[in-house]
């Protein structure tokens, strides 16, 4: 689309026919005289067949490439799961098609910066900015003078099915370390839209009373230092009744929004204005799309929820998620303008306080010709034998060992609290931790909790403990609708966000390594493969029939080690001294080697 002239009716396509794509977008637009849905696309054949039987007049496509071969829409509405957003948007950019994308804004800081750098125009679907009640509320704020405090509420009673996406992806009342849609971000965006980016946030969430439970209720305190405004956001999916509202107290009165009604009070508590609204979802959706069409055509120079206009919402959400994990107040990151953004100069460059550096990933420059990157962390040992770096102590923890993380075991066997040491000399300690089997679908949450408990800014090396995601409520069962390649994608996001320097695997054989590295969305080669020694004395006779997962004289894993070396993957032995195998320590061949070399058994092993 080279140029688009402002017009009465814009042509759109819908990418993704899940519940939101069909019920919200297609149903709202299919009878509109201002927005025409010319085609839809989804990779699920059953969904396409069902849609085609109900709406035979609308063309359906199983691939975006085929759709773009036959249609040149004014813009696309992207409703696919968030992990596919970038892939879809890049295809649309290549075809010069702007897009309105569903929430969340982005899954990581790097992803957000990438979206901002694209030349095509992008909007995010925060619908409340177009609802008449919120538009009028924003216009009436001037009547109460300088805002002093704000209280926002969005609650209801939601009991999603056990196999629903919110439960599978551990999504509750807020974006609790999960790149998915949620409840709280809707009202958070309203607050940021009305009052600007907060200076700091303090957030706390409550679950179901179980360690693995989702958050069901969240409380967020916010401060705006320059305007001296304070705020509170309350979000719940277990409230007895549905409620949505805003109360702003100002120097000359207060303004209340409760449901569809706005009430204005003076300082004495006298009601001076009362307004009620009745608006349909269809009107809001059409208005949002109409204004986006005017924006991409050049009729309007700005769009309320363009990717640049929602950066404050994004970084406030990032700070809230950090506060959930740290249980402390967190500053909201600021943006320095530089470069290009959606076809204009002055795109955002983040001044974010973590290890993320533009143009680099895992301490190395980005990119290889085949699109696969090595996850070699900054300062990581050059060989597997360099297990104890003389320059750096090592801490190796696992997410399930939550109580031991604050006092990690350093290689000299002394328990030391990491926080003071790391805060003064980050390079003095190397920290490795793992994503446990029951946390595969909660990687970001696992990392945030580990960082908070150890008082760290980043983790040097994050390992996937086993390629075996299990149900946290019953660890004897596999986690439904989940695969370890999905876990790896979430681990890649942690590197991009700067919370992790390098990522690797543990207990992976050649078959699973091939599966991981051949997946189109797994673009980072593991830095290491830690091979656990599954050894007990009574297992010794069976060692020649062991799988690949050992670095041990009885089973040296030659093929696996060779495979890993070919791909630059370091092999690390979990138990290189063969703990639990006294017969090996007394083996005559080993004793002869020790005599000839003058080395101890441990040195030879």
N, C-alpha and C positions, 0 to 999 in steps of 0.2 A: 504494500500500500504506500505509494509515493506521496500522495497528498489526499487529504480528505476535506471536503467542503462541508460546512455546517449545513445540516439538513433536518427535515421534519421526522424522518424515520431512519434509524441506524440498524445495520445488519450485524447480528451477533451469532456466534456458535458457542455451544456448551461442551466443555471437555470434562468428562466424569459424570456418570449418571447414578451416583449414590443417592441417598435420601435427600441431601441438600441440593444436589444438581437437579433432581426431578421435582421434588415438592416445593422447594423455595424458588429456584430460578426458572425452570421451564414452565411450571404451572402459573407463575406470576407474569411471565412474559408472552405466553403463547397467544393470548387474545389482545395484546397491546397493539395500539396503532402507532406507537412511537419506537418500539423496539421489535425487530423481526428476528426470530430464531430460525436461521436458514439450515442448520444441521447440528447434529450431536455426535459425540464420540465417546466410546468406552471400550476397554479391552476385554470385558466380560461378555461372552457370547450370549449367555442366558439373559442378562440384563438387556442387551440390545434386542434380542428376540421379543422379550416382553414389552419393551418400549415400542418397537415397530408394530406390534399387533394392536396397541392402543392408539398410536399416532402414526398411521401409515403415510400421512402427507409430509412428514418430516424425515429427510434423509438421515440414515445412521451409518457410522463408520467405525470399524474396529481398530483403526490406526490413525494417528494425527497426520501422518504423511499423506495418506490417501485423501483425507478430508481437505487438506490444503491444496492438493492437486485439482480438486473440483470446485473449491470455494475460495473467495477472497473477501472475508468478512471485514467489517470496520473494526471489530475487536472480538476477543474471545473471553469467555467466563471460565476460569479454571477452578474446578471443584474436586480434583483428584487428591488422594492422601498427600500430606505435606512432603514426604520424602521424595515424591515424584514431581513436585512443583518446578524445581530448577530445570529438570530435563524437559518438561513441557514448555516452560517459558523460553528456554533457549531455542527450541524449534520454532516457536512463534516469532521470536526476534529475528531468526534467519529469514522468515517469510515477511518480516516487517509488519507484524500484526500486534497491536497493543493488547493488553489483557487486564481484566479485573480478576484478582485472585482471592480465594477464600482465606480466612485466617487459619493458622497464625501468620504473622508478618514474615517471620523467618525462623528457622530452627537454630541457627548459630549466628554469631557476630559476622563471621566470614561470609556466610550465606546472605546476610542482610547487605553487607558492603557490595557483594557481587550483584545483587538485584539493583542496587543504586547505580552501579556502573553501566548497566545495560542502556543502550540507546533508545529502545522502544519504551513507551510510556506504560507504567504499571500503577494500578490502583488496588487498594485492599478494602474488602467489603465490611467496614464497620457501619452497620445500618443505622444505628441510633443517631448518628449525626444528621440523618435525613428525616428522622421522625419529627412531625410537627411539634410535639410536646417539648422535645429537647431544643429545637430551634427557637421556640418562643421563650423557653427558660433562659437560654443564653442572652436573648435580647432584653429580658427583664432584670438581669443581674445588676445593671447600672443603677436601678432604682433603690438598691439597698446600700449603696456606697461601697467602700472598700471591704472586700470579703475578709472575715476574721477566722471563720471555721467552716468546715464542710463535712457532712456525714452522708455517705452513700450506702445504699442497701440493694442487694439483688439476691433474693432467696426463693426457695420453692421446695417442693417435696419430690425428689427424683429417685427412683429405685431402678437403675438400669439392669437389664438381664445379665446374668453371670457371664455369658459368653459375648456380651456386647463389647464394642470397641473401647468404651471408656474403662471398663474393667480390665480388658486384655492389655491395654496400654497404660494402665495405672493413672488415668486422668480423672481428677476430681474437680474441686471447685475452682482451681486455678491452674496455670500452666506450670504445675509442680514438676519442673525438670523434664517436661515432655513436650515435643514439638507437635502438639495437637490443639484442636479447638477446645474451648473451655467456657465456663460461666463468668468468672471474674474479670477477664480481659475486656468484656463488653463495657462494663461500668468503669473500669480503669481508663479506657480510652475516652469516655465522656469526661472524666475528671481532668485528664491531660489536655483534652480539647478546650475545656472551659478555662482552666487555670494555668496551663503550661506545664513544663517538666518539673517534677518535685526535685528538691535538693537531696533528700535522703528518705529512706523507707525502713520500717521495722515490721516484719511479717511473721505470723505464726499460724499454723494450721493444725486441725484436729482430725483424727481418722475415726475408724470404727472400733477402736480399742484393741486392735490386733496389730502385731508388729509389721505384718505385710499389708495392712489395710490401706485403702486409698484415703486421701484427705477428703473429708466431707464438709468441712467448714473452715473458713479462713478469715483472719482479721489482719488488716494492713493499716498501720499508722504512717502518715506522710507529712513532711514539712516542706514548705516553700520559703526558704530563708529570706530572699529579697522582699517578698510581699508580706512576710511574717504570718503566712496562712498555715493553719494546721488542718489535717483531714483524717478521716477514718473510713475505711471501706470494709463492709461486712458482706461476706458471700457464704451461702449455705445451700446444700442440696438436700438437707434433712429437716428443713423448717416445716412447721405444721401447716402453714398456708403460704401461698405465693405472695410476694411483696417486692416491689421495685420502687425506689424513691431516692430523692435528694433533699437535704436540708442545708441551706447556706445561711449563716448568720453574718450580717454585715453591720457597718457602722451606723446605718440609718434604718435598719429593719431586717427582716428575714424572708427568704423565698423558699417555698416548699413545693416539691413535686412528689405526689403520691399516686402511683398508677397512671391514670390518664388525666389527672387534675393538677392544676397549678394554683397555689394560694400565696398571696403577698401580704405580709404583716408589717405594720410600722413598729417603732421602738416600744410603744405601749402595748403591743399585742393585738391591736385593732386590725381586723381584716379590711384591706383596701382594694383587693382584686381577687377574683376567682374565675378561673377559666377551665373548661373541660374540652377534651379532644376525642375525636373518633376518626382513626385513620386505619387503613387496611395495609397488610403486608405488601399487597400488589402495588399500591400507590408508592410505597417507599422504595421498592425494588425498581420500579419503572423510573422514578425520579433519579435514583442513584445512577442508573444506566444512561439516562438522557443527559445528565450533567457530565458523565464520563465521555460520552460521544462529543459533546460540545468542547470538552477539554482537549481531546485528541485531534479534533478538527481545527483547533486554533481559535474557536469562537470565544472560549474562556482560557485565560492564561494559567489558572491554578485549579487544582482539584482537592477538595477537603481531605481525602484519604489517599492521595498519591503516595508512593513509597517514601518520598522525602518528607511529606507532611506527617507521617506516622512514626518517624524515628524516635520521637520522645516517648511514645507509647512502648516501642520496642525496648528501649534501654531502661525504662522504668520497670518493665516486666522482668528484664534480666536481673535488675537489682533486687526485686522482690523474690525471685527464685533463689538468689544467693542468700538472702536473709532467711528464707525458709530453712536452708541448710545450716547456716551459721548461728541462728538464734540471736542475731545481733543486728544493730542498725547498719545499713549499707548505703553508701553514696551512689547516686545515679550518675552514670558515665556521661561525659560531655563529648560533643562532636566538633572536630575542626574541619572546616570546609576546604576541599581541595579536589582537583581533578574534574571528572565529568559525571553527571547524574541524569539518566533518562534523556539523553540527547542535549543536555544543557551543561554549561560549565558549573564548577563549584559543587561537585558531589561530596558526600560526607567522608571524612577520614577520621577514624575513631581515635580518641585519646584515652583508650580503655586501659585500666590498670591491671593487666595480666600479661602473660608471656606471649600473646599473639603479636606477630610482626607481619606487616604487609609484605607480600611477596615471598614469604617463607613458611614452611611447615615442618614441624619437628626439628627445628634448628637448621634446616637445610633449604636451599633454594628449591622452589616448586618445580615439578614437571619432569617428566621423561617422555621420550617420543611416543611411547605406546600408551601414555596416560596413566601408567601404574607408577606409584611412588613408593620409595622405601621409607619405613617408619623407624629410622635410626635417630634416637634421641640425642640431644645435645650432651656431649661428654660420655656417650655410651661406650663400653669397652669394645675394642677392635676384634677381640677373639673370645670364644667361649671359655678358654682357660683363664681369661682375665676376670675371674669371678669376684675377687676382692680388690677393687681399685685402691691403690695406695693413697690416692688423693681424696677419696670420698668414702665415707661410711655408707653402709647399706641398711635400709629398712625394708623388709618384705612382709607385707600384711595381706590379709584376705578380707573381703567385705564382711563376711559372716563373723569374723573375729572382731566385732565392733568394740568390745571392751578393751582389747589390747592395743588398738590403734593409737590412742593418745600417748601411750608409753611404749613406743616401738622398740624392738630389740635390735640394738646396733651390733655390728659384727664382732665387737670385743666382749659380747655377752653381758654388757651393762645396760640396765634399763634407764633410758634417758628421755626426758620430755622434749619433744621435737620443737615446740613452738619457739622458745627463746633462742635456740641455736639456729633454727632456720631463718627466723626473722632478722638475725644479725649477719648470718653467712649462709645464704641459700645453697651455695655450691658445696657446702661442707657435708651434706647428707644426701645420699641417693635413696629415693623412696620408690619402691615397687609395691603395687597392690593389685588385687584381682577382682574381677566381676564374678561373683559366685553363681552357682547354677540356678538358684531361685531368683536371681536379679537380672537375668538376661534382658528382660523387657523394661528394666529400670536403670539403665546404664548411667544416665545423667544424674539421677537421684543418688545412686551409689557413689559417684565421684564427688558430688557436692557434700554428701555426708562425711566422706573420708577427709576431704579438705577442711571441713569445719572442725572435725574432731582432732585433727593433727595440727591445726593452725597454719596450714600451708596455702600458698598462692597457686601452686600447680603440683602435679604428680609427675615424676620422671618417667615411669613406665607403668602402663596399665595392661594387665594380661586377662584374657578370657580363660577362666580356670579349666573348664572342660567344654567341648562342643556339644553340651547336653543341657539345653534349657528345660527346667522342671517347674511344675506348678508350686508356687510358694505355700499353698495350703495343703498340698500332699506331694512331697518331694519324690514319691515313688511313681508319680505320673508325669508324663511329658507335658510341657506347656503347650496348650492348643494354639494352632494358627501362628506358630513362631518357629524360626529357624536361626541357627547361629550366624548366618550371613546377615540377617537383620540386626543382630547384636553388634556385629563388626561395623556396620554402617553407623550405628549410634556411637560406637567408640571413635570412629573417624570424626564425627561431629565434635567430640570432646577435644580432639587435637586442634580442629579448626577454631574452636572457641578459646583455645589457649589454656584450658584447665589441665591438659595432659600433654607431655612432650613427645612421648612415643608409645606405640601400642604393639602388643604381641599376643601370642597364644600359648596355651599350656596343654599338654596331653593330646596334641594333634598328630595324626599319622599322615601319610602321603595322600591318601584318598581325600581326607577332609581339607588338607592344604590346597589340593587341586581345586576342590569345589569352591573354597573361599576365593582363591585368586582368579578363578574363571568367571566369577559373578560380575556382571557389568557395573554394578553399583559399589563393589568392593574394590576401590582403586588404590589402596595402600597395602604394600607387602608387609607382612608381620616383621617386626624388628627381631623378635626372638621366638623360639619354641622351647618352652621349659618342659623337659621330659621327666616325669615323676617316676621314681624307682619303686615299683609296687612289689616290695620284697618282704617276705617273712621266711624264717628258717625252713619251715616245712614245705615251702614252694620250690626249693632249689632244684629238685629233680625235673620240674616242668619248665625250667627256664629256657630250654632250647625251643620250646613251643610257644614262647611268649610273643605278644604282638610287637609292634615296632617301638613301643614307648619306653625304652630304657637306654641309659648310658652306663653300661656295666660290663665287666669282662665276660660274664656268662651270656650276655645278649647285647652286643655292642651297637645294634641298630645301624649297621653300616649303610644300608640303602637310604634310610631316612636322613642320616647325617649328610650323606652325599647330596641328596635332593635339596636339603636346606641350604647347603653351601652354594649350590648352583644358582639359587635365587637370593643369595646374600642374607639368609636368615640365620642368626646366631642360635646355636643349640646350647641350652643351659641345663645342667643336671640338678634336679631337686635334691638328690642324695648321692653326690658323687663319691662319698667315702663308703658306700655300701653298708649303711647302718642296718643292723638286723641280720647280717650275713657273717657270723663269726667263722663259718667253715671256709669262706672265701679268704678271710684274713690269714688263715693258717694253710692256705693252698701251697703245695711245694713249689709250683712254678712261680707264684708270686714271691715266695720266700727267696728263691734263687735270684730273681730279678733284684730284689732288695739287697742281697749280699753283693752282687756284682756291681751295682750302681752306688752303693753306700747310702741309699735312700730308705725312708721309712715306708711302711705299708700305705699310710695315708698319702704320702707324696707320690708314690707310684700310681695309686688309684686316681 
